Amino acid sequence: MASKRSRKSSGRRYGKAASKSVKSAMHRRKKGTLKRGKSGHGGKVKSRKQAIAIGLSEARKKGAKVPRKKSSS
């Protein structure tokens, strides 16, 4: 029988540090302390997807294993 996965299994796409960063961002969103924008003047983050994106971005800055952002061309 052929395997169902066509993608090669190269382990985890995201590292443990990345998931911790996303978890932290989600908690801050629930608390209401996660802010939009670079300096946090954009108001509170209400969207779950935006909280995840912020968490991954923070992890990326710290040097965690996170895939590159898709460039908009």
N, C-alpha and C positions, 0 to 999 in steps of 0.2 A: 504494500500500500504506500502511496506517495504521501509525504508529510504535508500537513495543511498550511504550514508557514512557508512563505516564499522568501521572506527576509531572513538573512543569516542571524543567528543568535550570538550577539557580541556582548552579552551581559546586560546590565542596567543602562537605560538611556540617561537617567537622572541619578546623581549620587545621593547618599544619605544626607549630606549637608544641605542639598537643594530642598529635599522634602522637609527638613527642619525649618528652613527659612520660609517656605510656603506655609507651614503649620503656624509659625509665629505671626506671619502676615494675616492669616485667617483669624487668629485669636484677637489681634489688634483691630481687625475689621469689626468683629462682634462687639468688642469693647467700645468702639467708636473712636479709637485713637489713630487709625490708619488714615493718612492724609494723601491727597493728590498733589502732583507737581513736585518739582525739585526741592523747594523750600517749604512745602506743606501748606501753601496759601490757597490751594485750589479747593478746599473743603473736604468733607469726609468721603471716604470710598464706600459706596453702597453695593456695588456689583461684586459678586463672587469671582467672576472671571478676571476682573481688574485686580482683585486682591491676590489672585494666583500669579498674575503677570508681574505684579510688584515684588512678590516673594521670589520669583525666578530671577528677576532683574537684580535684586539684592544679592542673591546667591552667586550670580554671574560676576558681580563686582568683587565678591570675596574670593573668587577663583574656584568655586565648586564645579563639579561635573554637570554642566547644563548645555544642551545643544544650542547652537547659534540661533539668533533670531532670524526669521525669514525676512529677507530684504524685499521691500516693496518697490518693484521696478515697473 
